[in-house]
Amino acid sequence: MNRRTLLLAAPVLLLTPRPTPAQPAPTPPASSPFTPALDSASSLAPLRTAHVAHNNQFAAARAYNGASLTAPANIKSASKSVMSALVGIAIDKGVLEGPDQPIAPLLARDLPDDPDPRLAKVTIGNLLSMQAGLARTSGPNYGRWIASGNWVRAALAEEFEAEPGGLMLYSTGSTHLLSAILTRKTGRPALALARDWLGPVEGFAIASWDRDPQGIYFGGNQMAMRPSSLLAFGELYRRGGLTADGTRIVSQAWIDESWRVRTQSRFTGDGYGYGWFRRRLGGADVAYAWGYGGQMLYIAPERGLTLAMTSATDSPAGRSGHRDDLHRLAATLIEAAGAG
């Protein structure tokens, strides 16, 4: 049974549709400097959509392989960047103390009966940067984890494979713990928080989001939104946490902290901050979110550029080479943007 089948078979994964109707997607210009690169991208079989915003304007959009520009797409682990935003807002609102806050007191009722003493050292920042030290619940361990009766307890019961704050161990269990923390500290579901705190962002809406057996929204996975919503979220970060009309949603300080490299992926060598990868593409420094199959959000502030791409979700983009194809496409689009 593959990971997708296991997920669909999990006991209480409930899709929650947004009650308000979606707004029409903006109409892209007929031609732009990005047209040649977007034309060439038609050769990428897994690619489904590509959206481009440049210098505060919606610049281009393209659907591929029979996909719809307006249908919600499962952005998979790209939603870890959304979770990072929610944590940052919670810190700014005083709901959470900060990245150095230990998680054990916040999740006390789900700790193992005889917890490893190192659990007391794990912080919110460690969860965000994938440096909790706990064994991964992603990759080959993912199916076992989501088949458990309580995902929070199962993630906290994993054995330590590194010291807290040390080696990067990419794990969706870490971001799911953040969702549980937000829910318990506020008394509100993470989806309600997202719709409240990110709701003022024009064009942004979460269409659906799965939950665990206890009803906690799946921190860092199985979140669906229209590709234009993913682009809108990226534009929020490119503008330094401001909406188009200047409303502050995320602090610039939190964006700076989120994009500061704290560790490196052992799979790609790319830097990683708080829910964001970092690398250079097309001659520019880029922050990007990456979800299984090739759900990508690239932000190149110095070029005034945001790119959102969605892909088929039936194969890993890293092993298939599709991720590298998307990086090359992003680099070409960044070069086309010029100096911004």
Secondary structure, 3 states (H helix, E strand, C coil): CCHHHHHHHCCCCCCCCCCCCCCCCCCCCCCCCCHHHHHHHHHCCCEEEEEEEECCEEEEEEECCCCCCCCCEECHHHHHHHHHHHHHHHHHCCCCCCCCCECHHHHHHHCCCCCCHHHHHCEHHHHHCCCCCECCCCHHHHHHHHCCCCHHHHHHCCCECCCCCCCCCCCHHHHHHHHHHHHHHHCCCHHHHHHHHCCCCCCCCCCEECECCCCCECCCCCEEECHHHHHHHHHHHHCCCECCCCCECCCHHHHHHHHCCCEECCCCCCEECCCCEEEEECCEEEEEEEECCCEEEEEEHHHCEEEEEEECCCCCHHHHCHHHHHHHHHHHHHHHCCCC
